Amino acid sequence: MVIGTGVDPSFSAYYVAKESGIFAKNGLDVQLNTGPSGSAMVSMVIQNQIQSAFGAEQAGLLNHALDPNVVVAAEGAMLARWYGIVGKGVANLDALKGKRLGIARGSGSEVFWLAVVNKFKLDPKDYKFVQVEAPEMVAALERGDIDAYSAWEPWLTRGASSVKGAQLVIDNVGIIEGRVFIYVNKDWATKNKPAAVAFMRSLVEATDVINTKRDQAAVDVAKFLKLDLPLTKLLMDKLTFGVHLNQQSIIAFQIAEAALKSINKLPKPVNWNTLFYPDLLREVAPGKVDYTLPQA
């Protein structure tokens, strides 16, 4: 298998399963690729370029609309205090008006910004948007190419601590509960069911390690991401890890759907019956699947 995601600890299940040998134990030879964000890698699931990706809701909705084989296999983590806006010389949202805001379109960066707009009834016309991928945001802020950016950890901590005059303007607490999801190519999964089930079993096992042997898991994550170990532990404590598909998972996609509709970026109505593919998780851990789909 080839799988892909971004470079932050919310995707720890992938890293731990790879670094600790859980994939290999379950008979899988997995190549783990990383990109500018988890959401950016979801598009690679189209036409089975990779077999699985780990990213946010918005990426799932957009890519499922392009290829119905891009399906949600499970939720992987809840991001309790993870998203935010970092600004240089920007004390609050009012001070951000008229400034250049870095956004990584189609990722959690945009999801969080749209949630802020909705929460505080902002007018997007008051802000100047610059497309910047998350790994480039800190450097862009330091150079003065942008005045602030919407992103997630570790880019929030890195920006606020390394750029002179930068600070966290606002985080996601009380605005949105971010979540990240495991996507698979359904056609591949149905044709290679034993491997797909072994893959899901590996992620459940890796998540158990993360929750019960946190120090051991943090070493694996820090090694893969080339992050400082104390920072890795700090960031992992801001996350709730759990592989499941429940009603909160569905609600997260409904919120993302509404956000996309609000900016006319949803290419067609969501087909809730085809978006979710619980078969793999249900075979591994049936108790972790419990939801009712919204009415069309």
NUDRENDREN-941705 format. One record per residue: residue number from 1; residue in three letters; x, y, z of N, C-alpha, C in turn. Coordinates in steps of 0.1 Angstrom, whole numbers, plus 5000, padded with zeros to 4 digits. Example, Ala and Ser with C-alpha at 12.3 -4.5 7.8 and 13.67 -1.06 7.14 Angstrom:
NUDRENDREN-941705
  resi  resn   nxx   nyy   nzz  caxx  cayy  cazz   cxx   cyy   czz
     1   ALA  5132  4943  5078  5123  4955  5078  5132  4967  5078
     2   SER  5128  4978  5071  5137  4989  5071  5129  5000  5079
//
This chain:
NUDRENDREN-941705
  resi  resn   nxx   nyy   nzz  caxx  cayy  cazz   cxx   cyy   czz
     1   MET  5008  4988  5000  5000  5000  5000  5009  5012  5000
     2   VAL  5003  5023  4994  5009  5036  4995  4998  5045  5002
     3   ILE  5002  5052  5013  4993  5061  5020  5000  5074  5021
     4   GLY  4991  5085  5024  4997  5098  5025  4990  5107  5035
     5   THR  4997  5116  5041  4991  5126  5050  5001  5138  5052
     6   GLY  4997  5146  5061  5006  5158  5064  5016  5155  5075
     7   VAL  5021  5166  5080  5033  5164  5090  5029  5171  5103
     8   ASP  5019  5166  5110  5016  5170  5123  5010  5158  5131
     9   PRO  5011  5159  5145  5008  5148  5153  4993  5143  5153
    10   SER  4984  5151  5147  4971  5146  5147  4970  5134  5138
    11   PHE  4980  5131  5130  4980  5119  5121  4989  5108  5127
    12   SER  4990  5108  5140  4999  5099  5147  4997  5085  5144
    13   ALA  4984  5081  5142  4981  5067  5140  4989  5061  5128
    14   TYR  4990  5069  5117  4998  5065  5106  5013  5063  5110
    15   TYR  5018  5073  5117  5033  5073  5120  5036  5062  5129
    16   VAL  5028  5060  5140  5030  5049  5149  5029  5035  5143
    17   ALA  5019  5034  5135  5017  5021  5128  5029  5017  5119
    18   LYS  5035  5028  5113  5047  5026  5104  5059  5024  5112
    19   GLU  5062  5033  5122  5075  5033  5129  5076  5021  5139
    20   SER  5065  5017  5145  5065  5006  5155  5064  4992  5149
    21   GLY  5062  4991  5136  5061  4978  5129  5047  4972  5130
    22   ILE  5037  4980  5133  5023  4974  5134  5018  4970  5120
    23   PHE  5021  4979  5110  5017  4975  5096  5023  4962  5092
    24   ALA  5036  4961  5095  5044  4949  5091  5038  4937  5098
    25   LYS  5035  4938  5111  5030  4927  5119  5017  4922  5113
    26   ASN  5009  4931  5107  4996  4927  5101  4998  4923  5087
    27   GLY  5010  4921  5082  5012  4916  5069  5012  4926  5058
    28   LEU  5014  4939  5061  5013  4949  5051  5027  4956  5049
    29   ASP  5030  4959  5036  5042  4966  5032  5037  4980  5029
    30   VAL  5038  4990  5038  5032  5003  5036  5042  5014  5033
    31   GLN  5041  5021  5023  5049  5033  5020  5041  5045  5025
    32   LEU  5046  5053  5034  5039  5064  5039  5046  5077  5034
    33   ASN  5038  5084  5026  5043  5097  5020  5036  5109  5027
    34   THR  5044  5120  5027  5038  5132  5034  5038  5143  5023
    35   GLY  5028  5152  5026  5027  5164  5017  5025  5176  5025
    36   PRO  5021  5188  5019  5019  5200  5026  5008  5200  5037
    37   SER  4999  5191  5035  4988  5189  5046  4982  5176  5043
    38   GLY  4975  5171  5053  4967  5159  5052  4957  5160  5041
    39   SER  4950  5172  5041  4939  5174  5032  4944  5174  5017
    40   ALA  4956  5180  5015  4962  5180  5002  4964  5166  4997
    41   MET  4967  5157  5005  4970  5143  5001  4957  5135  4998
    42   VAL  4946  5140  5003  4933  5133  5000  4930  5132  4985
    43   SER  4934  5142  4978  4932  5142  4964  4939  5131  4957
    44   MET  4950  5126  4963  4957  5115  4957  4950  5102  4957
    45   VAL  4939  5101  4966  4931  5089  4966  4923  5087  4954
    46   ILE  4921  5098  4947  4913  5098  4934  4921  5089  4924
    47   GLN  4913  5080  4918  4919  5071  4908  4930  5062  4914
    48   ASN  4929  5060  4927  4938  5050  4934  4953  5054  4932
    49   GLN  4956  5067  4931  4970  5070  4931  4977  5066  4944
    50   ILE  4970  5068  4955  4974  5062  4968  4961  5055  4973
    51   GLN  4963  5046  4983  4952  5038  4987  4944  5045  4999
    52   SER  4952  5053  5007  4945  5059  5018  4952  5072  5021
    53   ALA  4944  5081  5027  4949  5094  5032  4943  5098  5045
    54   PHE  4949  5107  5052  4944  5111  5065  4942  5127  5065
    55   GLY  4930  5132  5066  4928  5146  5064  4915  5151  5070
    56   ALA  4912  5164  5067  4900  5170  5073  4888  5168  5065
    57   GLU  4876  5172  5070  4863  5169  5064  4862  5176  5050
    58   GLN  4866  5188  5049  4864  5196  5037  4870  5189  5025
    59   ALA  4882  5183  5027  4889  5176  5016  4881  5164  5012
    60   GLY  4875  5157  5022  4867  5145  5019  4855  5148  5010
    61   LEU  4848  5159  5014  4836  5163  5006  4840  5167  4992
    62   LEU  4850  5175  4991  4854  5180  4977  4859  5168  4968
    63   ASN  4867  5159  4974  4872  5149  4966  4863  5137  4963
    64   HIS  4853  5135  4973  4843  5125  4970  4834  5130  4959
    65   ALA  4832  5143  4958  4824  5149  4947  4830  5146  4933
    66   LEU  4844  5146  4933  4851  5143  4921  4852  5129  4918
    67   ASP  4853  5120  4928  4855  5106  4926  4848  5099  4938
    68   PRO  4837  5092  4936  4829  5086  4947  4837  5075  4953
    69   ASN  4848  5071  4948  4857  5060  4954  4865  5066  4966
    70   VAL  4865  5079  4967  4872  5086  4979  4861  5086  4990
    71   VAL  4863  5077  5000  4853  5075  5010  4859  5076  5024
    72   VAL  4851  5079  5034  4855  5080  5048  4854  5066  5054
    73   ALA  4865  5061  5059  4866  5048  5065  4865  5049  5080
    74   ALA  4869  5060  5086  4869  5062  5101  4873  5076  5104
    75   GLU  4869  5080  5116  4875  5092  5122  4888  5088  5130
    76   GLY  4898  5096  5130  4911  5092  5136  4915  5100  5148
    77   ALA  4910  5113  5149  4914  5121  5161  4905  5133  5162
    78   MET  4903  5138  5174  4896  5150  5176  4906  5161  5181
    79   LEU  4906  5173  5175  4916  5183  5177  4911  5193  5187
    80   ALA  4913  5191  5200  4907  5199  5211  4912  5213  5210
    81   ARG  4925  5215  5209  4930  5229  5209  4941  5229  5198
    82   TRP  4938  5230  5186  4947  5226  5175  4948  5237  5164
    83   TYR  4936  5243  5160  4936  5253  5150  4937  5267  5156
    84   GLY  4941  5276  5148  4942  5290  5153  4947  5299  5142
    85   ILE  4948  5312  5146  4953  5322  5137  4965  5329  5144
    86   VAL  4976  5329  5138  4988  5336  5143  4991  5348  5135
    87   GLY  4993  5359  5142  4995  5372  5135  5008  5379  5140
    88   LYS  5014  5387  5132  5025  5395  5136  5021  5410  5137
    89   GLY  5021  5415  5149  5016  5429  5151  5001  5430  5150
    90   VAL  4995  5418  5152  4980  5418  5151  4975  5412  5164
    91   ALA  4968  5421  5172  4964  5417  5186  4950  5410  5186
    92   ASN  4942  5412  5176  4928  5406  5177  4923  5406  5163
    93   LEU  4911  5400  5161  4904  5399  5148  4902  5413  5142
    94   ASP  4898  5423  5150  4895  5436  5145  4908  5442  5138
    95   ALA  4919  5439  5144  4932  5444  5139  4936  5437  5126
    96   LEU  4930  5426  5123  4933  5418  5111  4926  5424  5099
    97   LYS  4916  5432  5101  4909  5438  5089  4919  5445  5080
    98   GLY  4917  5442  5067  4926  5449  5057  4940  5443  5056
    99   LYS  4943  5433  5064  4956  5427  5064  4956  5415  5055
   100   ARG  4968  5409  5052  4969  5398  5044  4969  5385  5052
   101   LEU  4960  5376  5050  4958  5364  5058  4961  5352  5049
   102   GLY  4971  5344  5054  4975  5332  5047  4965  5321  5049
   103   ILE  4960  5315  5038  4951  5304  5039  4955  5293  5030
   104   ALA  4955  5280  5035  4957  5269  5026  4944  5264  5022
   105   ARG  4940  5267  5010  4926  5264  5005  4924  5249  5005
   106   GLY  4911  5245  5009  4907  5231  5009  4913  5223  5020
   107   SER  4918  5229  5030  4924  5222  5042  4917  5227  5055
   108   GLY  4922  5222  5066  4917  5226  5079  4920  5241  5081
   109   SER  4930  5247  5074  4932  5261  5075  4920  5269  5071
   110   GLU  4914  5265  5060  4902  5272  5055  4890  5268  5063
   111   VAL  4889  5255  5067  4878  5251  5076  4877  5260  5088
   112   PHE  4889  5262  5095  4889  5270  5107  4885  5285  5104
   113   TRP  4891  5290  5093  4888  5304  5090  4873  5306  5087
   114   LEU  4867  5297  5080  4852  5298  5078  4844  5297  5090
   115   ALA  4849  5288  5100  4842  5287  5113  4843  5300  5121
   116   VAL  4855  5307  5120  4856  5320  5126  4847  5330  5120
   117   VAL  4846  5330  5107  4837  5340  5100  4823  5338  5104
   118   ASN  4819  5325  5105  4805  5322  5110  4803  5326  5124
   119   LYS  4812  5323  5133  4811  5325  5147  4809  5340  5150
   120   PHE  4818  5348  5144  4818  5362  5147  4812  5371  5137
   121   LYS  4805  5365  5127  4797  5372  5117  4806  5382  5110
   122   LEU  4818  5378  5105  4827  5386  5099  4823  5387  5084
   123   ASP  4828  5398  5078  4826  5400  5063  4840  5396  5056
   124   PRO  4840  5385  5049  4853  5381  5043  4859  5392  5034
   125   LYS  4851  5401  5029  4856  5412  5020  4865  5421  5028
   126   ASP  4865  5421  5041  4874  5429  5049  4888  5424  5050
   127   TYR  4891  5412  5045  4904  5406  5046  4910  5403  5032
   128   LYS  4923  5403  5032  4930  5400  5019  4936  5386  5021
   129   PHE  4932  5377  5012  4936  5363  5013  4948  5360  5004
   130   VAL  4957  5352  5009  4969  5348  5002  4970  5333  5003
   131   GLN  4970  5326  4992  4972  5311  4992  4986  5308  4997
   132   VAL  4987  5301  5008  5000  5296  5013  4998  5283  5019
   133   GLU  5006  5273  5016  5005  5260  5022  5011  5261  5036
   134   ALA  5006  5253  5045  5010  5253  5059  5025  5254  5062
   135   PRO  5033  5245  5056  5047  5245  5059  5054  5258  5055
   136   GLU  5048  5266  5047  5055  5278  5042  5050  5291  5050
   137   MET  5040  5289  5059  5033  5300  5065  5043  5308  5075
   138   VAL  5050  5300  5083  5059  5307  5093  5069  5316  5085
   139   ALA  5076  5310  5075  5085  5318  5067  5079  5330  5060
   140   ALA  5067  5328  5055  5060  5339  5048  5056  5350  5058
   141   LEU  5053  5347  5071  5050  5357  5081  5063  5364  5085
   142   GLU  5074  5357  5086  5086  5363  5090  5091  5373  5079
   143   ARG  5089  5369  5066  5094  5378  5055  5085  5390  5054
   144   GLY  5073  5389  5059  5063  5400  5057  5055  5399  5045
   145   ASP  5055  5387  5039  5046  5384  5028  5031  5383  5032
   146   ILE  5029  5379  5044  5015  5379  5050  5016  5385  5064
   147   ASP  5005  5390  5069  5004  5395  5082  4999  5385  5093
   148   ALA  4993  5375  5088  4987  5365  5097  4984  5352  5089
   149   TYR  4982  5341  5096  4978  5329  5089  4969  5320  5097
   150   SER  4960  5313  5091  4952  5304  5097  4957  5290  5095
   151   ALA  4960  5282  5106  4967  5269  5104  4964  5261  5116
   152   TRP  4972  5251  5118  4971  5241  5129  4985  5238  5134
   153   GLU  4986  5231  5145  4999  5227  5151  5006  5217  5142
   154   PRO  5019  5218  5142  5028  5226  5150  5031  5240  5145
   155   TRP  5024  5244  5134  5027  5257  5128  5023  5269  5137
   156   LEU  5013  5267  5146  5009  5278  5155  5020  5280  5165
   157   THR  5025  5269  5172  5035  5271  5182  5048  5276  5175
   158   ARG  5052  5270  5164  5064  5275  5157  5064  5289  5153
   159   GLY  5053  5294  5148  5052  5308  5143  5052  5317  5155
   160   ALA  5044  5314  5166  5043  5323  5177  5056  5324  5185
   161   SER  5064  5313  5184  5077  5313  5192  5089  5317  5184
   162   SER  5088  5317  5171  5100  5320  5163  5100  5333  5155
   163   VAL  5088  5338  5153  5087  5351  5146  5086  5363  5155
   164   LYS  5095  5372  5155  5094  5383  5164  5082  5391  5162
   165   GLY  5075  5394  5173  5062  5402  5172  5050  5394  5169
   166   ALA  5052  5380  5167  5040  5372  5164  5034  5366  5177
   167   GLN  5021  5364  5176  5013  5358  5187  5001  5351  5182
   168   LEU  4996  5342  5190  4984  5335  5187  4972  5345  5189
   169   VAL  4965  5348  5179  4954  5357  5179  4941  5351  5185
   170   ILE  4939  5338  5180  4927  5331  5185  4929  5316  5182
   171   ASP  4923  5308  5190  4924  5293  5187  4909  5288  5185
   172   ASN  4908  5275  5184  4895  5269  5180  4886  5266  5192
   173   VAL  4890  5268  5204  4882  5265  5216  4869  5274  5215
   174   GLY  4858  5268  5216  4845  5275  5216  4841  5279  5202
   175   ILE  4849  5275  5192  4845  5279  5178  4842  5266  5170
   176   ILE  4851  5257  5170  4850  5244  5162  4858  5233  5169
   177   GLU  4853  5221  5169  4860  5209  5173  4865  5203  5160
   178   GLY  4878  5205  5157  4884  5199  5145  4885  5184  5146
   179   ARG  4884  5177  5135  4885  5163  5135  4893  5159  5122
   180   VAL  4900  5148  5122  4907  5143  5110  4902  5129  5108
   181   PHE  4901  5126  5095  4895  5113  5091  4904  5105  5082
   182   ILE  4902  5092  5082  4909  5082  5074  4901  5079  5062
   183   TYR  4907  5083  5050  4900  5080  5037  4907  5068  5030
   184   VAL  4899  5061  5023  4904  5050  5015  4898  5051  5001
   185   ASN  4904  5044  4992  4898  5042  4978  4890  5030  4979
   186   LYS  4877  5032  4978  4867  5021  4980  4869  5010  4970
   187   ASP  4872  5013  4957  4874  5003  4947  4885  4994  4951
   188   TRP  4896  5000  4955  4908  4992  4960  4904  4984  4972
   189   ALA  4897  4990  4981  4894  4983  4994  4885  4971  4992
   190   THR  4876  4972  4982  4867  4961  4980  4874  4949  4972
   191   LYS  4883  4953  4964  4891  4943  4956  4902  4937  4964
   192   ASN  4906  4944  4975  4917  4939  4983  4913  4939  4998
   193   LYS  4901  4932  5000  4895  4933  5013  4904  4928  5025
   194   PRO  4911  4917  5024  4920  4913  5035  4930  4924  5038
   195   ALA  4937  4930  5028  4947  4940  5031  4940  4953  5037
   196   ALA  4928  4956  5032  4921  4968  5037  4917  4966  5051
   197   VAL  4913  4954  5055  4909  4951  5069  4921  4951  5078
   198   ALA  4932  4946  5073  4945  4946  5080  4950  4960  5083
   199   PHE  4947  4969  5073  4951  4983  5074  4943  4989  5085
   200   MET  4930  4987  5085  4922  4993  5096  4925  4987  5109
   201   ARG  4928  4974  5110  4932  4968  5123  4945  4974  5128
   202   SER  4954  4977  5119  4967  4984  5123  4964  4997  5129
   203   LEU  4955  5005  5123  4953  5019  5128  4946  5018  5142
   204   VAL  4937  5008  5144  4931  5007  5157  4942  5003  5167
   205   GLU  4950  4994  5164  4961  4990  5173  4971  5001  5176
   206   ALA  4974  5009  5165  4983  5020  5167  4977  5030  5177
   207   THR  4964  5033  5175  4957  5042  5184  4957  5037  5198
   208   ASP  4955  5024  5200  4956  5019  5214  4970  5021  5220
   209   VAL  4980  5020  5212  4994  5023  5217  4995  5038  5221
   210   ILE  4990  5046  5212  4990  5061  5215  4983  5064  5228
   211   ASN  4972  5057  5231  4964  5060  5243  4969  5054  5256
   212   THR  4976  5042  5254  4981  5035  5266  4996  5035  5268
   213   LYS  5003  5038  5258  5018  5039  5259  5022  5052  5253
   214   ARG  5018  5063  5258  5020  5076  5252  5035  5080  5250
   215   ASP  5043  5077  5260  5057  5080  5258  5064  5073  5247
   216   GLN  5060  5060  5246  5065  5052  5235  5061  5057  5221
   217   ALA  5048  5060  5220  5042  5066  5208  5048  5079  5204
   218   ALA  5050  5088  5214  5056  5101  5212  5070  5100  5206
   219   VAL  5078  5090  5210  5091  5088  5204  5090  5084  5189
   220   ASP  5080  5076  5186  5078  5072  5172  5074  5084  5163
   221   VAL  5065  5092  5169  5060  5104  5162  5071  5114  5160
   222   ALA  5078  5117  5171  5089  5127  5170  5100  5122  5160
   223   LYS  5102  5109  5160  5112  5104  5150  5108  5106  5136
   224   PHE  5095  5102  5133  5090  5103  5119  5090  5118  5115
   225   LEU  5085  5127  5124  5083  5141  5120  5095  5149  5121
   226   LYS  5106  5143  5128  5118  5151  5131  5115  5163  5139
   227   LEU  5106  5160  5149  5102  5171  5159  5109  5169  5172
   228   ASP  5111  5179  5180  5116  5179  5193  5107  5170  5202
   229   LEU  5112  5161  5209  5103  5151  5217  5094  5159  5227
   230   PRO  5099  5168  5235  5090  5175  5245  5079  5182  5237
   231   LEU  5082  5189  5226  5072  5195  5218  5062  5185  5213
   232   THR  5066  5174  5208  5057  5164  5203  5048  5159  5214
   233   LYS  5053  5157  5226  5044  5153  5238  5034  5163  5241
   234   LEU  5038  5176  5241  5029  5187  5244  5018  5188  5233
   235   LEU  5022  5186  5221  5012  5187  5210  5002  5175  5211
   236   MET  5007  5163  5213  4999  5151  5214  4988  5152  5225
   237   ASP  4992  5159  5236  4983  5161  5247  4971  5170  5244
   238   LYS  4972  5177  5232  4961  5186  5228  4951  5179  5219
   239   LEU  4953  5166  5217  4945  5157  5208  4938  5146  5216
   240   THR  4927  5142  5211  4920  5130  5216  4920  5120  5204
   241   PHE  4927  5109  5207  4929  5099  5196  4918  5088  5198
   242   GLY  4911  5084  5187  4901  5074  5187  4897  5071  5173
   243   VAL  4897  5058  5169  4893  5054  5156  4878  5049  5158
   244   HIS  4869  5056  5151  4855  5053  5152  4847  5061  5141
   245   LEU  4835  5057  5140  4826  5065  5131  4813  5066  5140
   246   ASN  4811  5078  5145  4799  5080  5153  4791  5093  5149
   247   GLN  4781  5096  5156  4772  5107  5152  4780  5120  5152
   248   GLN  4790  5122  5161  4798  5134  5160  4806  5135  5147
   249   SER  4810  5124  5142  4817  5123  5130  4809  5129  5118
   250   ILE  4796  5124  5118  4787  5128  5108  4784  5143  5109
   251   ILE  4782  5148  5121  4779  5162  5124  4791  5171  5119
   252   ALA  4803  5166  5121  4815  5173  5116  4814  5176  5101
   253   PHE  4810  5165  5093  4809  5167  5079  4797  5176  5075
   254   GLN  4786  5176  5083  4775  5185  5080  4780  5200  5082
   255   ILE  4788  5202  5092  4793  5216  5095  4802  5220  5083
   256   ALA  4811  5211  5078  4819  5214  5067  4811  5216  5054
   257   GLU  4800  5208  5053  4791  5210  5041  4786  5224  5041
   258   ALA  4781  5228  5053  4775  5242  5054  4785  5253  5051
   259   ALA  4797  5251  5055  4808  5261  5053  4811  5262  5038
   260   LEU  4812  5250  5031  4814  5251  5017  4803  5257  5009
   261   LYS  4791  5254  5013  4779  5260  5007  4779  5275  5008
   262   SER  4784  5280  5020  4783  5294  5023  4793  5302  5014
   263   ILE  4803  5296  5008  4812  5303  4999  4811  5297  4985
   264   ASN  4800  5290  4982  4797  5284  4969  4808  5276  4963
   265   LYS  4814  5267  4972  4825  5259  4968  4821  5244  4968
   266   LEU  4808  5241  4971  4804  5227  4971  4799  5224  4957
   267   PRO  4806  5216  4949  4803  5214  4935  4790  5207  4932
   268   LYS  4785  5199  4942  4772  5192  4940  4767  5187  4954
   269   PRO  4755  5184  4955  4750  5180  4968  4757  5167  4973
   270   VAL  4759  5167  4987  4766  5155  4993  4757  5143  4992
   271   ASN  4763  5132  4987  4756  5119  4988  4760  5112  5000
   272   TRP  4752  5114  5011  4756  5108  5024  4757  5093  5024
   273   ASN  4749  5087  5015  4749  5072  5014  4762  5066  5009
   274   THR  4769  5074  5000  4781  5069  4994  4794  5074  5001
   275   LEU  4793  5085  5008  4804  5092  5014  4811  5083  5025
   276   PHE  4803  5076  5032  4809  5068  5043  4810  5053  5040
   277   TYR  4821  5047  5044  4824  5033  5041  4828  5026  5054
   278   PRO  4818  5022  5062  4822  5017  5076  4825  5002  5076
   279   ASP  4825  4995  5064  4827  4981  5064  4840  4976  5070
   280   LEU  4851  4983  5068  4864  4979  5073  4864  4980  5088
   281   LEU  4860  4991  5094  4860  4993  5108  4850  4984  5115
   282   ARG  4838  4982  5109  4828  4973  5114  4834  4959  5115
   283   GLU  4842  4954  5106  4848  4941  5107  4858  4940  5118
   284   VAL  4866  4950  5120  4876  4950  5130  4871  4953  5144
   285   ALA  4862  4963  5145  4857  4967  5158  4842  4972  5156
   286   PRO  4833  4963  5156  4819  4968  5153  4813  4978  5163
   287   GLY  4818  4977  5175  4813  4987  5185  4817  5001  5183
   288   LYS  4827  5003  5174  4831  5017  5171  4824  5023  5160
   289   VAL  4814  5016  5154  4805  5022  5143  4791  5024  5149
   290   ASP  4787  5036  5150  4774  5039  5156  4769  5053  5151
   291   TYR  4761  5054  5140  4756  5066  5135  4744  5065  5127
   292   THR  4737  5076  5125  4726  5076  5116  4728  5087  5105
   293   LEU  4727  5084  5093  4730  5093  5082  4719  5104  5082
   294   PRO  4722  5116  5078  4712  5127  5076  4703  5123  5064
   295   GLN  4691  5129  5065  4682  5127  5053  4686  5135  5042
   296   ALA  4685  5130  5030  4689  5137  5018  4680  5149  5016
//
